Amino acid sequence: MSPAAYAVLGAIAQGPTHGFAIARRLQPTGDLGRVWSLTRPLVYRELARLIERDLVRERAGEPGDRGPRRTIVDITAAGQVETERWLAEPVERVRDFRSMFLLKLALIDGAGADPRPLARAQRMRFTERVAQIEQELEQSVGFDRRVVVWRLLSTRVAIDFLDTILDEPA
């Protein structure tokens, strides 16, 4: 599934809602949109796909504030399993850390869950990655070396950030 699909699914996993409310959360000023934003049409497109995949189901409708009735959606058991799997999975690359990892943290926080298991898994992944990057650094020259240094330092900073999460009280 796409990151957009997981953003919508994760929002629905926090409780029954409707597309407009999800779109508000995922707009740039929304609680989730601060780290991962989607336009309203994309939210509705992903919502339709999630319904087709039986990860989300439509429930009752409710009157809209100023428009048509809103269809309430809820996560299915399969959707819950998929959400939990995705939220526990660390991101592969540091370039995804700023967006996808922070989105996962926001969703974990919104669910009132403990972020430390994800932080531990992510720290392990990035610690392994640092060792690989250090080997690449030994063999790189010129501009390639600068790119490798950037990746190494970015990964180390991400590990420092993860350590602050792991140091938080339960």
Secondary structure per residue as TSV (DSSP state, phi and psi in degrees):
chain	resnum	aa	ss	phi	psi
A	1	M	-	360.0	157.6
A	2	S	-	-79.6	158.5
A	3	P	H	-56.3	-35.9
A	4	A	H	-62.7	-41.7
A	5	A	H	-62.4	-42.1
A	6	Y	H	-66.5	-36.0
A	7	A	H	-61.7	-45.6
A	8	V	H	-67.7	-45.9
A	9	L	H	-61.3	-42.8
A	10	G	H	-62.5	-37.5
A	11	A	H	-66.2	-40.5
A	12	I	H	-69.1	-32.8
A	13	A	H	-61.6	-20.3
A	14	Q	T	-81.7	-2.9
A	15	G	S	142.8	158.8
A	16	P	-	-52.5	139.2
A	17	T	E	-156.6	-169.8
A	18	H	E	-138.3	164.2
A	19	G	H	-56.1	-40.8
A	20	F	H	-63.8	-40.3
A	21	A	H	-65.7	-39.2
A	22	I	H	-64.3	-44.0
A	23	A	H	-60.7	-38.9
A	24	R	H	-63.1	-42.0
A	25	R	H	-65.8	-30.2
A	26	L	H	-98.6	3.5
A	27	Q	S	-74.4	158.8
A	28	P	T	-53.0	-26.4
A	29	T	T	-95.9	0.1
A	30	G	S	-78.7	166.5
A	31	D	T	-61.1	-35.3
A	32	L	T	-89.8	-32.8
A	33	G	T	-64.5	-19.2
A	34	R	T	-61.2	-27.2
A	35	V	T	-114.8	-25.1
A	36	W	S	-150.8	109.9
A	37	S	-	-110.9	151.9
A	38	L	-	-139.4	147.2
A	39	T	-	-75.6	159.9
A	40	R	H	-58.4	-44.9
A	41	P	H	-59.1	-37.6
A	42	L	H	-67.6	-38.2
A	43	V	H	-58.8	-48.8
A	44	Y	H	-66.0	-35.2
A	45	R	H	-65.3	-45.4
A	46	E	H	-66.6	-36.6
A	47	L	H	-60.4	-44.7
A	48	A	H	-61.6	-40.4
A	49	R	H	-65.7	-39.6
A	50	L	H	-65.5	-36.8
A	51	I	H	-65.6	-44.0
A	52	E	H	-59.9	-35.0
A	53	R	T	-85.0	2.6
A	54	D	T	61.4	30.1
A	55	L	S	-93.4	-18.5
A	56	V	E	-137.4	147.9
A	57	R	E	-128.3	149.9
A	58	E	E	-83.1	140.7
A	59	R	E	-119.1	-148.3
A	60	A	E	-66.8	164.8
A	61	G	E	-102.9	166.0
A	62	E	E	-142.8	154.6
A	63	P	-	-63.2	140.6
A	64	G	-	-79.6	161.3
A	65	D	S	-61.6	-47.2
A	66	R	S	-140.2	14.9
A	67	G	S	-142.5	-151.6
A	68	P	S	-69.4	169.0
A	69	R	-	-59.7	146.8
A	70	R	E	-101.8	135.9
A	71	T	E	-91.0	121.3
A	72	I	E	-78.9	135.8
A	73	V	E	-120.5	153.1
A	74	D	E	-140.4	156.1
A	75	I	E	-80.6	145.4
A	76	T	-	-90.2	172.0
A	77	A	H	-59.3	-42.1
A	78	A	H	-64.3	-38.4
A	79	G	H	-65.1	-38.1
A	80	Q	H	-64.9	-43.7
A	81	V	H	-60.7	-45.4
A	82	E	H	-64.3	-40.6
A	83	T	H	-63.1	-48.0
A	84	E	H	-61.7	-40.4
A	85	R	H	-61.7	-47.9
A	86	W	H	-64.9	-41.7
A	87	L	H	-66.2	-25.9
A	88	A	H	-85.1	-12.5
A	89	E	S	-89.9	121.8
A	90	P	-	-68.2	157.7
A	91	V	-	-77.2	154.0
A	92	E	S	-79.8	-42.0
A	93	R	S	-119.9	150.4
A	94	V	G	-62.0	-32.1
A	95	R	G	-63.5	-20.5
A	96	D	G	-91.4	-6.3
A	97	F	I	-66.8	-44.9
A	98	R	I	-62.9	-34.6
A	99	S	I	-99.5	-66.9
A	100	M	I	-67.9	-41.6
A	101	F	I	-65.9	-43.8
A	102	L	H	-66.2	-34.0
A	103	L	H	-61.7	-45.5
A	104	K	H	-59.2	-44.2
A	105	L	H	-60.6	-41.9
A	106	A	H	-62.7	-41.9
A	107	L	H	-69.8	-39.2
A	108	I	H	-62.8	-44.9
A	109	D	H	-62.5	-43.6
A	110	G	H	-62.3	-27.3
A	111	A	T	-87.1	-4.4
A	112	G	T	72.3	22.9
A	113	A	-	-94.8	167.9
A	114	D	-	-83.9	122.1
A	115	P	S	-80.1	-9.8
A	116	R	H	-65.3	-36.1
A	117	P	H	-59.8	-42.2
A	118	L	H	-65.6	-42.4
A	119	A	H	-61.7	-40.1
A	120	R	H	-63.5	-46.2
A	121	A	H	-63.0	-40.7
A	122	Q	H	-67.1	-40.5
A	123	R	H	-62.4	-42.4
A	124	M	H	-61.7	-44.7
A	125	R	H	-60.8	-45.8
A	126	F	H	-74.1	-29.2
A	127	T	H	-64.2	-42.3
A	128	E	H	-62.8	-39.4
A	129	R	H	-66.0	-37.2
A	130	V	H	-59.4	-43.8
A	131	A	H	-60.5	-41.0
A	132	Q	H	-66.0	-42.7
A	133	I	H	-66.5	-38.0
A	134	E	H	-61.6	-36.5
A	135	Q	H	-66.9	-41.5
A	136	E	H	-62.1	-36.0
A	137	L	H	-62.4	-37.9
A	138	E	H	-62.1	-26.2
A	139	Q	H	-106.2	2.4
A	140	S	-	-102.9	152.4
A	141	V	-	-139.9	162.9
A	142	G	H	60.3	-141.5
A	143	F	H	-63.4	-35.9
A	144	D	H	-56.8	-39.1
A	145	R	H	-63.4	-40.2
A	146	R	H	-62.6	-40.3
A	147	V	H	-64.2	-42.6
A	148	V	H	-65.8	-41.5
A	149	V	H	-60.3	-43.2
A	150	W	H	-58.5	-46.7
A	151	R	H	-63.8	-39.3
A	152	L	H	-64.7	-49.4
A	153	L	H	-66.2	-39.2
A	154	S	H	-62.7	-40.1
A	155	T	H	-68.0	-39.6
A	156	R	H	-64.9	-38.8
A	157	V	H	-65.1	-40.5
A	158	A	H	-61.1	-40.5
A	159	I	H	-63.1	-41.7
A	160	D	H	-59.2	-42.9
A	161	F	H	-61.4	-44.4
A	162	L	H	-61.0	-37.3
A	163	D	H	-62.3	-34.6
A	164	T	H	-65.9	-35.4
A	165	I	H	-67.2	-43.5
A	166	L	H	-67.9	-23.7
A	167	D	T	-84.7	-9.4
A	168	E	S	-68.7	146.8
A	169	P	-	-68.1	153.1
A	170	A	-	-63.4	360.0
